[in-house]
Amino acid sequence: MSRKLKSLCLAFIAVVAMSAMGASAAEATPEFTCSSYPCTATGTTVLGNSTITTPGGSITCDTHYKVEKYNAPTEDITGPTSTVTVTVTTTGCTAFGFLSATVNMNGCDYVWHATERLGAGHYVHHVDIACDVSKAITITAATCEATISAQSGLTDITTLNLANGTLTAVPTVSEMTMKVTKDGFGCPFAGTGHVKASYHGHVILARVGGGTFSVSGS
């Protein structure tokens, strides 16, 4: 191979390598970050309660979120991470506008996966519902009962970094699978079986103890 051709080949390889590095950097996954570690973030629904919408009507609750280390919901976040576990506590639930209800998480958590940057400080995330084997979220209201079991790749949650160092999170999760297990007298479901449901909420999350909690990256 001539010296000139060899130089051209080396130059081409260098350009390809630099392009690959640039593409890799551009495709870097966004991450949840704190101003210092370890950290945990918490928040309670604002601008109305969280809502599960079903074919029979809506179930609304006051909802408290706690954002912790992925796969270790009793541990603080120890560094920037693209995936977090969100434990949820619900109170004051109402079903279909007039029935007192309970939403029992039964140890199930939400898992948020940072996915894509939409704009300055604005991100979208996919969500999983993580439950132990044989466990499920249980919704009970008078003669109605339904369960939501583990499922993954649900869309989606959007977040926006706020100037004061907090993070607003808006779950708008559609196409969630729910199983109606009890449809008694006066219950508005159309029989038992699997149905599609959706979940919507609005929460502002802040780092426990002060400092900042946000999402950053490409």
C-alpha positions in Angstrom: 0.0 0.0 0.0 1.4 3.4 -1.0 2.2 5.9 1.8 -0.4 8.3 0.4 -3.2 5.7 0.3 -2.2 4.5 3.8 -2.5 8.1 5.1 -5.9 8.5 3.5 -7.1 5.2 5.1 -5.9 6.4 8.5 -7.6 9.7 8.1 -10.9 8.0 7.1 -10.7 5.7 10.2 -10.1 8.8 12.4 -13.1 10.6 11.0 -15.4 7.5 11.5 -14.1 7.1 15.1 -14.8 10.8 15.9 -18.2 10.6 14.3 -19.1 7.6 16.4 -17.9 9.3 19.6 -20.0 12.4 18.7 -23.0 10.2 18.1 -22.5 8.4 21.4 -22.2 11.7 23.3 -25.3 13.0 21.6 -27.3 9.9 22.5 -26.2 9.9 26.2 -29.1 9.0 28.5 -30.4 11.8 30.7 -29.9 11.3 34.5 -31.6 12.2 37.7 -29.1 14.3 39.8 -28.9 15.9 43.2 -26.7 18.7 44.5 -25.1 16.3 46.9 -25.2 12.6 47.7 -26.7 10.5 49.2 -30.1 12.0 48.6 -33.8 11.3 48.4 -36.6 13.4 46.9 -40.2 13.6 48.1 -43.4 15.4 47.0 -47.1 15.3 47.3 -49.6 15.8 44.4 -50.5 19.4 43.6 -53.0 21.0 41.2 -55.6 18.3 42.0 -55.3 14.6 43.1 -53.7 11.8 41.2 -56.3 10.0 39.0 -56.7 6.5 37.7 -59.2 6.6 34.8 -61.0 3.3 34.0 -63.9 2.3 31.8 -66.1 2.5 34.9 -65.0 6.0 35.9 -62.1 7.6 37.9 -60.4 6.9 41.2 -58.7 9.9 42.7 -56.3 10.0 45.7 -54.0 12.3 47.5 -50.6 10.8 46.7 -47.1 11.1 48.2 -44.1 10.2 46.2 -40.6 9.2 47.4 -37.8 8.9 44.9 -35.0 6.5 45.9 -32.2 4.3 44.6 -33.3 2.0 41.8 -34.0 -1.5 42.9 -33.4 -0.5 46.5 -36.5 1.5 47.7 -35.2 1.8 51.2 -31.9 3.4 50.2 -30.8 6.9 49.2 -29.6 7.7 45.7 -25.8 7.6 45.7 -25.0 9.3 42.4 -26.4 10.4 39.0 -28.7 7.7 37.7 -30.9 7.2 34.7 -33.3 5.0 36.7 -35.0 5.6 40.0 -37.5 3.8 42.2 -40.6 5.8 43.2 -42.5 4.5 46.2 -46.1 5.8 46.5 -48.5 6.3 49.4 -52.2 7.1 48.8 -54.8 8.6 51.1 -58.3 10.1 50.8 -59.3 8.1 47.8 -62.7 8.4 46.1 -64.0 6.2 43.3 -66.4 7.2 40.6 -67.2 10.5 42.3 -69.1 9.2 45.3 -67.6 6.0 46.8 -64.9 5.9 49.4 -62.0 3.8 48.1 -58.6 2.4 49.0 -55.6 2.0 46.7 -53.3 -0.5 48.4 -49.8 -0.5 46.7 -49.0 -3.9 48.3 -45.3 -3.2 48.0 -45.5 -2.3 44.3 -43.4 0.7 43.2 -43.0 2.8 40.1 -39.7 2.7 38.2 -38.9 5.8 36.2 -36.4 5.5 33.3 -35.0 8.8 32.0 -35.4 8.6 28.3 -35.2 11.8 26.2 -34.6 15.5 26.5 -37.5 17.5 25.1 -36.1 21.0 25.6 -34.2 23.1 28.2 -34.7 21.3 31.5 -37.6 19.4 30.1 -37.5 15.6 29.8 -39.7 12.5 29.2 -39.4 9.2 31.0 -40.8 5.7 30.6 -42.3 3.9 33.6 -42.6 0.4 34.9 -44.8 -0.9 37.6 -42.7 -3.2 39.8 -44.3 -5.8 42.1 -43.1 -8.9 43.8 -44.4 -12.2 42.5 -48.1 -12.7 43.2 -48.4 -9.1 44.4 -50.4 -6.3 42.7 -51.9 -2.8 43.4 -55.4 -3.4 44.7 -58.2 -0.9 44.3 -61.3 -1.4 46.4 -64.6 0.6 46.5 -67.8 -0.9 47.9 -68.6 -3.9 45.6 -65.9 -3.0 43.1 -62.4 -4.4 43.1 -59.6 -4.2 40.6 -55.9 -5.0 40.5 -52.9 -3.6 38.6 -50.0 -6.0 38.3 -46.4 -5.6 37.2 -45.9 -4.2 33.7 -43.2 -2.3 31.9 -42.5 0.2 29.1 -45.5 2.4 29.9 -45.6 5.9 28.6 -44.9 8.4 30.0 -43.8 10.9 32.6 -42.6 14.4 31.8 -40.4 16.4 34.2 -39.4 20.0 34.2 -36.5 21.5 36.3 -37.7 24.5 38.3 -35.5 27.5 39.1 -35.6 26.9 42.8 -34.0 23.5 42.5 -37.1 21.4 42.6 -38.5 19.1 39.9 -42.1 19.1 38.6 -43.2 15.6 37.5 -46.4 14.9 35.5 -47.3 11.3 35.0 -49.7 10.8 32.0 -49.5 7.0 31.8 -51.8 5.5 29.2 -52.6 2.0 28.1 -52.1 0.5 31.6 -53.6 -2.9 32.1 -56.1 -3.4 34.9 -58.0 -6.5 35.9 -61.5 -6.1 37.3 -61.8 -8.9 39.9 -65.1 -7.9 41.5 -68.1 -6.2 39.9 -71.0 -6.3 42.4 -74.3 -4.5 42.6 -74.0 -0.8 41.8 -70.4 -1.1 40.5 -70.0 0.7 37.2 -67.7 -1.8 35.5 -69.1 -3.9 32.7 -68.2 -7.2 34.2 -64.9 -8.7 35.3 -61.8 -9.2 33.2 -58.9 -7.1 31.8 -59.5 -3.5 30.8 -57.3 -0.6 29.9 -56.8 2.3 32.3 -54.6 5.4 32.5 -52.9 7.4 35.3 -52.4 11.1 35.7 -50.8 13.2 38.4 -48.8 16.3 39.1 -46.1 16.5 41.8 -43.3 18.8 42.7 -40.3 16.9 44.0 -37.6 18.4 46.3 -34.4 17.0 47.8 -34.9 16.0 51.4 -32.8 18.3 53.5 -32.5 21.0 50.9 -30.3 21.5 47.9 -31.5 20.5 44.4 -33.1 17.6 42.6 -33.2 17.7 38.8 -32.7 15.9 35.5 -29.8 16.7 33.3 -28.0 15.5 30.2 -28.7 15.0 26.4 
